Amino acid sequence: MTTRRDFFSRMQDGLLGTALASLFARDGLAAEQRVYDLTPKKAHHAPRAKAVIQLFQNGGPSQVDLFDHKPALAKYAGQPPSRDLAAEVRAVRQTGGLMPSHYKFSRHGKSGTELSELLPYLGKAADDICVIRSMFTTHLAHEAALFLMHGGRILPGRPSLGAWIVYGLGSENQNLPAYVVLDDPKGPPVNFTQNWQSGWLPAVYQGTRVRSEGSPVLNLNAKNPDPAGITDLSRTLLHKLDSAHRDRHAGNVDLEARIANYELAARMQMAATDALDISKESDTTKEAYGLTDERTASFGKRCLMARRLVERGVRLVQVYIEGQIWDNHNDIRKGLEYSCAKTDRPSAALVRDLKDRGLLDSTLVIWGGEFGRLPIAQDPGPTAGRDHGPSGFSIWMAGGGFKPGITYGATDEIGYRAAENRVSVHDFHATVLHQLGMNHRDLVFRREGRDERITDEFPARVLREILV
């Protein structure tokens, strides 16, 4: 017979055990834990794209000078901004009136897509791209806007879109990183490594930074290599020791990620060298990407490396430009001409090259920044620039099941605010995930008692009207 004293004594043990199990689960030490690795995962539905190449343009490319022709700016040139437009300007006393573009626009291809004269190479690929002219975001500071564009919130510490993608799908090549970052040797983007972090997802899903100059991955090869037989025996022994240590600490996701990354580094010694060796490409291909031109060589080389990586099963590659060269607060003509000369030819070459190789249908190419620019002059005068414009901007996408040769959405008469078929950052994330075979509502990670998503609890829709 159980006494009341016995009952409460045993209940106390149960509560303590429950609390202890909860603490273990929080720290990743529960007996039954999901294995977090990069093996291929089953998609939620049939995907249209298998890989993504994101050409990220940090700084905020000016939509009204590149993709969104606004003749009304010439009509209203010099007039003061409206009250709501002026509210987005950080220093009104330094602001001039409405400023038309300095560049001519013309229609290209059978689609008649209208583009700036600064984008002659992209014009030749106009029938292969989908231009979205109605993007908008919610913050006008680079740091916060980048956190939102990459991680879904204006807060640091959250997983990037790339981390979510490889968490959901894994990788088709276990000898290369699933998520590769090719930043510019001249300087990293704003927020640096936080742009490709895994946040609170297991560390195995974060982006792997690969250099385009010198050794692609630092310390990949030993300074004084051992004979092949000794190296193989050493790796076998290390694998056995790692496995035993992992078994003694089952469920520790940080340990699992660390071991997985060391083993991946060993496999990369041969695979990465081959994948990133562009010397094997033809002179015609190198010329197309602009590798013989000093202006385009760096960005072109990284675009070509990105193509070689997705060919070999890498899931996502991000190519960044130096710093934030599109942040043209002053002398926008000088800034735009430099940025377009650096990126236009390689970007268009990547689209054509993927198409010629039969890879464009299964590879999604994304070009764009964290926001656009305002249609008014900043620091008025002969070297005027434009301030940040989060309320309406343009990006383009190619392949991966997006309709080619179309434009979608529109800003208002002067290119200030997204007005027709508005596309939020969360809509963008939901649509990219959908094309990769994932439902953004079902791609979740259980954290501190709630299901986390890249779209969080924000409304998000898949842009089905621009999909094939």
HELIX and SHEET records of a PDB file:
HELIX    1   1 ARG A    4  ARG A   26  1                                  23    
HELIX    2   2 GLN A   63  LEU A   66  1                                   4    
HELIX    3   3 ALA A   72  LYS A   75  1                                   4    
HELIX    4   4 ARG A   83  ALA A   86  1                                   4    
HELIX    5   5 VAL A   92  GLN A   94  5                                   3    
HELIX    6   6 PRO A  120  LYS A  124  1                                   5    
HELIX    7   7 ALA A  126  ASP A  128  5                                   3    
HELIX    8   8 HIS A  142  GLY A  151  1                                  10    
HELIX    9   9 LEU A  161  LEU A  169  1                                   9    
HELIX   10  10 PHE A  192  TRP A  196  5                                   5    
HELIX   11  11 ALA A  203  TYR A  205  5                                   3    
HELIX   12  12 ALA A  228  ARG A  248  1                                  21    
HELIX   13  13 VAL A  253  ALA A  275  1                                  23    
HELIX   14  14 ILE A  278  LYS A  280  5                                   3    
HELIX   15  15 ASP A  283  ALA A  288  1                                   6    
HELIX   16  16 ALA A  297  GLU A  311  1                                  15    
HELIX   17  17 ILE A  332  ASP A  356  1                                  25    
HELIX   18  18 VAL A  425  GLN A  435  1                                  11    
HELIX   19  19 ARG A  464  ILE A  466  5                                   3    
SHEET    1   A 8 THR A 208  ARG A 209  0                                        
SHEET    2   A 8 TYR A 179  LEU A 182  1                                        
SHEET    3   A 8 LEU A 316  TYR A 320  1                                        
SHEET    4   A 8 ALA A  51  PHE A  56  1                                        
SHEET    5   A 8 THR A 363  GLY A 368  1                                        
SHEET    6   A 8 PHE A 393  ALA A 398 -1                                        
SHEET    7   A 8 ILE A 129  MET A 135 -1                                        
SHEET    8   A 8 ILE A 406  TYR A 408  1                                        
SHEET    1   B 2 THR A  95  LEU A  98  0                                        
SHEET    2   B 2 ILE A 376  GLN A 378 -1                                        
SHEET    1   C 2 PHE A 105  HIS A 108  0                                        
SHEET    2   C 2 THR A 113  SER A 116 -1                                        
SHEET    1   D 2 GLY A 372  ARG A 373  0                                        
SHEET    2   D 2 HIS A 388  GLY A 389 -1                                        
SHEET    1   E 2 ALA A 410  THR A 411  0                                        
SHEET    2   E 2 ALA A 418  GLU A 420 -1                                        
SHEET    1   F 2 PHE A 445  ARG A 447  0                                        
SHEET    2   F 2 ARG A 450  GLU A 452 -1                                        
END                                                                             
